[in-house]
Amino acid sequence: MNEYFKIGKLVSAFALGGEIILEHSLGKKTSLRGVEAIFLEEGKDSFLPYFLTGAKIKSESEIYLKLEGVDSREAARKLVGKEVWIPEAAFKKFAAKSAPISLLGFHIINEGQDIGEILEVIEQPHQILCKIMIHEKEALIPLHDDTLLKLDNKNRKIFVSLPDGLLDLYR
């Protein structure tokens, strides 16, 4: 989905009234004020909107959510594990500029060649993996001190120097 961005997933039901905890990777505390609906992935490229009736900050990376129509702990439990997506405009408003997730939509440039747009960011302890598509195959491109050359925020490009043979795995 190009007009929506994945920000995290629902990790736990909370309390008896259907509240649920969203673990996000937006890089800063937020209550998603102004967001009317989140979208949950029901299947491959299949999303359902859930309207927010309340949201409260729990921690730096978690939010308590109250969703319309989810009125019991059992109903909330059914949603645990679902990935959460928000519209692009909301994503740009709430994602911290320094958060790895803000790299979504950037293009990776290796040796002067655009190898693809970042579709997903996977944070790991010593590196970030960026998922792109190469010849209709998912490719994971590592970003760390050894591969990252330059970040061009204005033009939404990341310049890298990838190890020899890495891209051959996907061609």
N, C-alpha and C positions, 0 to 999 in steps of 0.2 A: 504494500500500500504506500504510494508515494506521498499522499496528502496527510497521512497519519504516521506518528512515530511511537514506537514501543518505549515505554518509560519504566516498566518493571512488571511485577506480578503480585497477585493477591496471595498473601501467605498465611493468614489465620483469621478465623472467626473470633469476634470479641464481644463479650457481654451477651445478653439474652435477646436483645431487640434487633439483631440482624446486622450489627456493625461488623465491618471487616477491615483488616489491616492491609494496606498497600505498601509494599517495599519498593521504593523507586531509586533510580540512579540519576536524578536531576542535579545532584551536586550541591544542593542547599536546602534548608528548611523551607517548606511551602505547604499551604493548605489548599492549593489549586483554586484560590478565590477567583470567581468569574467563569470557571469551566462549568458548563451546564451538564455535559455528559462525558463519560469515559466509554471506550469501546473494548469489549472483551473478545478475544479470539476463540471462536467456537470450533473452528476447523481451519484447514489450509485456505487462506484468503477469504475466510468467512467471519464476519464481525457483527456483533450485536451491541447496540447502544444501551447503556445503563445510566439513567439520569441521577445526578447527585442531589440529595436532599440535605446533606450536611458533610462537612469535612473538618478535621481538626489535626493539627500537627502533633505527632507522637514523639518523633526524634528527627535527627538530621536526615535520615533516609526512610522514614516511615510516616504514614498518614492514616488516621482512623477515618474510614468512609462510611457514610450511610447512603444506601442506594434505594431509589424508589422501587417498591414492590418486594424488597428483601426485608421481611419483617420478623424473622426468627433466626436463631442460631443455626438451625438445620438448613435453612435456605442459604445462609451465608457460607456454610461449609461446602455446599455444592459448587461454589465459585472459587474456592481455594485452589491455587495452582494455575489459574487462568492468567494469561499475559494481558497487560493493560496498555492500551494505545490511546493517544489524545491527538486532536487536530494539530496541524503544523503551526498555526498561529499561537496556540496555547503552549506548544513545546518551546517555541522561540522565546516566549515570555517567561517561562518558568525554569528552563535549563540554565545552569550556571555556565558562563563562558569558559571557565576552566575545567568543567566536568568532561570526562571522556565522551559521554553521550552526546555532547554538543558537536561532535565530529560527524554525526549522521548527516548524509547528504553531501559531504565533501568528496572530492575526487582524489584518488591516489595517483601520483605521478612518479614513475620509476624510469630513470634514465631518459627523461624528456617525453616519455610515452604515458598517456592517460590509460591506466589499466582498469579503472572502474570506479563507480560510486559506492560509498560506504552505506550498506544497508542495515548493518547491525554492529554494535560495539560490545565486545565481551571483555570485561575487566578481569585480569589475573594479577597475582601478587607482583610479578616483575616485568610484566608487559601488558599491552592491550592488543587484542586481536580484532581486526576489522574484517567483517564479512562483505565480500563483493561477489559479483557474478562474472566468470570468465568462460566464454563459450557455453553458456547455460549450465555451468557447474559452479557450486559454491566454492569459493576460495577464501582461505583465512590468511590475512596478511598481518604479520607481527609488527607492532610499533613499540620500539624501545630505544635506548640511547644509541645502539649500534646501527639501527636502520633509519631512524628519523633524521632528515637533513634540515627541513624547513617547514614551517606551518604558515600558510598564507590565508588568514581569516577573511580578508577582503574579497578574494576571488574563490574562496572555499576550496582550496587545494592543499594537499599534503605531499611534500616531496620526500621520497624515500630512496634508499639504496639497498635493494634486497639481495640476499645471498644468491650466488649463481645456482641456477637449476630450480629455484623455488617455484617460479611461474611455469616451468616445464611440466610440473606435476598436474597442472590444470589445463594444459593445451593438448 
